[in-house]
Amino acid sequence: MVGIRALLYDAKGEDSKIELTRRAVTGLRDDQLLWVDLEQPGGDDLNLLGEAFAFPAPIMTALARPGDAERLVRSPEAILLTVVSVEERAGQHAPLAVDIVATRNAVATIHTRPVPALDEFESHVSDEGALGQLDAGSFMGALVDTMLGAFRREVEEIEEQVDRLDEVALRGNDPAHFLERVVALRRRAAILRRILVPQRETFGPLTRPDFDLHEDLGKPWPGLVDQLEKAISGVERARELLVGSSDIYLGRLGQRANDVMKALTILSAVLLPAVVLAGVMGMNFKLGFFDQPGNFWYVVLAMLGLAALILGFARIRRWI
């Protein structure tokens, strides 16, 4: 739903939707947590958000200039972390940025397009009765973990398709289809990696000793970095699996080429004695041997006998 949604989670299990006001924010108790979600923010929406939370100027300036790039803005009262997830748009995978602002007992998410991960998170926590006991940092960490889960699902889907590609590679047929699918999956993995890796620059400072936030925010930051690294490792593993499938396919093609060459070589060896005999018998000179028509069958038997000897020798050496 486009616009502002304010969800108040109470440790007593009395969760409800409220109207976002300055009084509602300042009146939050320690056993309450407020989540404000803003989709397609306009000027009035941002002003309402700023008035309710009284965010510092650097954070408000950053929120007024949304983008698809990762960023980190911090102050003693609040922290802005832009997390870039992934979405499928017009058949292509594209970055999807979400600004997450954490302050005392409250978290705000701002995004320009619908974010399936946020809807998934809301559905997961809708029946939780003790969310109000979480601090803003822990709630923010749970949101980020759900968004990074989109990358894990992408990796799982790539791995499933790699398994099917391995079956094609072992059969060694349909080269055009196989190569097209490998190239498409490698491009997909590369897009995921380009989205994930730059976020190390924004997640990394969260673990530094000098990152001294207000104690009311909580400190889930090392866990966020670990989740990011796991997502990156998953993408790297998917790329390695694709390389392995290509190696299997190329090896299978090489084996088929060797089999063809072996068959042609054996066929040439079998026919060579017959060719030699036919050449000798067709030479332009006169012998008494040629005056006997029945000798033709002896030549044919000689050709067949030599062919059988060669086939037997190849069989003994296990060439066929």
C-alpha positions in Angstrom: 0.0 0.0 0.0 1.4 3.4 -1.0 1.8 6.0 1.7 2.7 5.8 5.4 1.9 2.9 7.6 2.7 3.0 11.4 2.6 -0.3 13.2 3.0 -0.3 17.0 4.2 -3.5 18.6 3.6 -3.9 22.3 5.3 -6.5 24.5 1.9 -7.2 26.0 0.7 -8.4 22.6 -1.5 -5.4 21.9 -0.2 -4.7 18.4 -2.0 -2.1 16.4 -1.9 0.5 13.6 -1.6 4.0 14.7 -1.5 7.5 13.3 2.1 8.8 13.0 2.5 11.9 15.2 5.3 13.5 17.2 3.4 12.7 20.4 3.1 9.0 19.4 6.9 8.8 18.9 7.9 10.6 22.1 5.4 8.6 24.1 6.9 5.2 23.2 7.6 3.0 26.2 10.6 0.7 26.6 8.2 -2.3 26.0 7.0 -0.9 22.7 8.4 -0.7 19.3 7.2 1.4 16.4 7.7 0.4 12.7 6.9 3.0 10.1 6.9 2.0 6.5 6.8 4.7 3.8 6.4 3.7 0.1 6.8 6.2 -2.8 7.6 9.0 -0.5 6.5 12.5 -1.5 7.5 15.8 0.0 4.6 15.9 2.4 5.2 12.3 3.6 8.9 13.1 4.3 7.9 16.3 6.2 5.5 14.3 8.3 8.2 11.7 9.0 10.7 14.3 9.9 8.3 16.1 12.2 7.3 13.0 14.0 10.8 11.6 14.5 12.8 14.9 14.5 15.6 13.2 12.5 18.9 15.1 12.3 19.4 17.2 9.1 22.0 14.8 7.5 19.5 12.0 7.6 16.6 14.1 6.3 18.8 15.3 3.5 19.7 11.7 2.5 16.1 10.6 2.6 15.1 13.5 0.3 17.5 12.1 -2.3 16.7 8.4 -2.7 18.7 6.1 -5.0 19.7 2.6 -5.7 23.2 3.0 -4.1 24.2 1.8 -0.6 24.9 4.4 2.0 25.4 4.9 5.7 24.5 8.1 7.7 24.9 8.1 11.4 24.2 10.5 14.3 24.1 10.0 18.1 20.3 9.8 17.9 19.7 7.7 14.8 21.3 5.7 12.0 20.4 5.5 8.3 21.4 2.4 6.5 20.5 1.9 2.9 20.2 -1.8 2.1 20.1 -2.9 -1.6 18.0 -6.0 -2.2 17.1 -7.5 -5.6 13.9 -7.6 -7.6 12.9 -9.0 -11.0 11.9 -6.2 -13.2 10.8 -6.7 -16.9 12.4 -10.2 -16.8 15.7 -8.8 -15.5 17.1 -8.7 -12.0 17.7 -5.2 -10.7 18.7 -3.5 -7.4 16.0 -2.4 -5.0 17.1 0.0 -2.4 15.4 0.5 1.0 16.4 3.2 3.5 16.2 1.9 7.0 16.3 4.5 9.9 16.7 3.3 13.4 16.1 5.5 16.4 15.0 4.9 20.0 12.3 2.3 20.1 11.4 2.9 16.4 12.4 1.9 12.9 11.4 3.5 9.7 11.7 2.0 6.2 11.5 4.2 3.1 11.4 2.8 -0.4 10.2 3.9 -3.9 8.8 0.6 -5.0 7.1 -2.4 -3.3 9.5 -4.6 -1.4 8.4 -8.2 -1.2 10.9 -8.9 1.6 9.2 -6.3 3.8 5.8 -7.9 3.2 7.3 -11.3 4.0 8.8 -9.9 7.2 5.5 -8.4 8.3 3.6 -11.7 7.7 6.2 -13.6 9.7 6.0 -11.2 12.8 2.3 -10.6 12.6 1.6 -13.3 15.2 4.6 -12.5 17.4 3.4 -11.1 20.7 6.7 -9.9 22.2 8.2 -7.7 19.5 7.8 -4.7 21.7 10.7 -6.1 23.8 13.1 -5.7 20.9 15.3 -2.7 20.6 15.5 -0.7 17.3 18.9 -2.3 16.4 17.6 -5.8 16.8 14.5 -5.1 14.8 16.6 -3.4 12.1 18.8 -6.5 12.0 15.8 -8.7 11.4 14.6 -6.5 8.6 18.0 -6.6 6.9 18.3 -10.4 7.3 15.0 -10.8 5.6 16.1 -8.6 2.7 19.3 -10.5 2.3 17.2 -13.7 2.3 16.1 -12.6 -1.3 19.7 -13.2 -2.4 19.8 -16.7 -0.7 16.6 -17.7 -2.6 18.2 -16.5 -5.8 21.2 -18.6 -5.1 19.1 -21.6 -4.3 17.3 -21.2 -7.6 20.5 -20.9 -9.5 21.8 -24.1 -7.8 18.7 -26.0 -8.8 19.1 -24.9 -12.4 22.8 -25.9 -12.3 21.7 -29.4 -11.2 19.6 -29.7 -14.3 22.4 -28.3 -16.4 24.7 -31.0 -15.1 22.3 -33.7 -16.5 22.4 -32.0 -19.9 26.2 -31.8 -19.7 26.5 -35.5 -19.0 24.3 -36.3 -22.0 26.4 -33.9 -24.1 23.6 -32.9 -26.5 21.8 -29.6 -27.3 25.0 -27.4 -27.1 23.3 -24.2 -28.1 20.6 -24.5 -25.4 23.1 -25.4 -22.8 25.5 -22.6 -23.5 22.6 -20.0 -23.6 21.4 -21.2 -20.1 25.0 -21.1 -18.7 25.6 -17.6 -20.0 22.2 -16.4 -18.6 22.9 -17.9 -15.2 26.4 -16.4 -15.1 25.0 -13.0 -15.9 22.4 -13.4 -13.2 25.0 -14.4 -10.6 27.2 -11.4 -11.7 24.3 -9.0 -11.1 23.7 -10.4 -7.6 27.4 -10.0 -6.9 27.6 -6.5 -8.2 24.7 -5.6 -5.8 26.1 -7.4 -2.8 29.8 -6.6 -2.8 29.6 -2.8 -2.7 27.5 -3.1 0.5 30.6 -4.2 2.4 31.6 -0.5 2.5 28.4 0.4 4.4 28.1 -2.8 6.6 31.8 -2.8 7.4 31.9 0.4 9.6 29.2 -1.0 11.8 31.7 -3.3 13.4 34.4 -0.7 14.0 35.2 0.2 17.7 34.7 3.9 16.9 31.1 3.2 15.8 29.6 4.5 19.1 25.8 4.6 18.8 23.3 5.6 21.4 22.8 2.6 23.7 19.1 2.7 23.2 19.5 1.5 19.6 21.1 -1.8 20.5 24.0 -3.4 18.6 23.2 -6.2 16.2 25.8 -4.9 13.7 28.3 -7.9 13.7 25.4 -10.2 12.8 24.5 -8.0 9.8 28.0 -8.2 8.5 28.0 -12.0 8.9 24.7 -12.3 7.0 26.1 -10.2 4.2 29.2 -12.3 3.9 27.1 -15.5 3.8 25.1 -14.0 1.0 28.2 -13.1 -1.0 29.7 -16.6 -0.4 26.5 -18.1 -1.7 26.7 -16.2 -4.9 30.4 -17.1 -5.3 29.6 -20.7 -4.8 26.9 -20.5 -7.5 29.4 -19.1 -9.9 31.8 -21.9 -9.1 29.1 -24.5 -9.7 28.4 -22.9 -13.1 32.1 -23.2 -14.0 32.0 -26.8 -12.9 29.0 -27.5 -15.2 30.8 -26.0 -18.1 33.8 -28.2 -17.4 31.6 -31.3 -17.3 30.0 -30.3 -20.6 33.3 -29.6 -22.4 34.7 -32.8 -21.0 31.7 -34.7 -22.3 32.1 -33.1 -25.8 35.8 -34.0 -25.8 34.9 -37.6 -24.9 32.4 -37.8 -27.8 35.0 -36.4 -30.2 37.5 -39.0 -29.0 34.9 -41.8 -29.5 34.2 -40.6 -33.0 37.9 -40.4 -33.9 38.4 -43.9 -32.4 35.6 -45.3 -34.5 37.0 -43.7 -37.6 40.5 -45.0 -36.9 39.3 -48.6 -36.4 37.2 -48.4 -39.5 40.2 -47.1 -41.5 42.4 -49.9 -40.1 39.8 -52.6 -41.0 39.4 -51.4 -44.6 43.1 -50.7 -45.2 44.1 -54.4 -46.1 41.1 -54.6 -48.4 42.2 -51.4 -50.1 45.8 -52.6 -50.5 44.7 -56.0 -51.9 42.3 -54.3 -54.3 45.1 -52.0 -55.5 47.5 -54.9 -56.0 44.9 -56.9 -57.9 44.0 -54.0 -60.1 47.6 -53.4 -61.2 48.1 -53.5 -65.0 50.1 -56.7 -65.5 49.3 -60.3 -66.6 49.6 -63.3 -64.4 48.1 -66.8 -64.6 46.3 -66.2 -61.3 43.9 -63.8 -63.1 42.9 -66.5 -65.6 41.0 -68.4 -62.8 37.7 -66.7 -62.1 37.3 -68.7 -58.8 40.4 -66.9 -57.4 38.2 -63.8 -56.9 36.6 -65.4 -53.9 40.0 -66.2 -52.4 40.8 -62.5 -52.6 37.5 -61.6 -50.9 38.1 -64.2 -48.2 41.6 -62.8 -47.6 40.2 -59.3 -47.2 37.6 -60.5 -44.7 40.2 -62.6 -42.9 42.5 -59.6 -42.5 39.6 -57.4 -41.3 38.7 -60.1 -38.7 42.3 -60.2 -37.5 42.4 -56.5 -37.0 39.1 -56.4 -35.2 40.3 -59.3 -33.0 43.5 -57.5 -32.2 41.6 -54.3 -31.3 39.3 -56.3 -29.1 42.2 -57.9 -27.2 43.7 -54.5 -26.6 40.3 -53.2 -25.5 40.2 -50.4 -28.1 36.6 -51.4 -28.8 
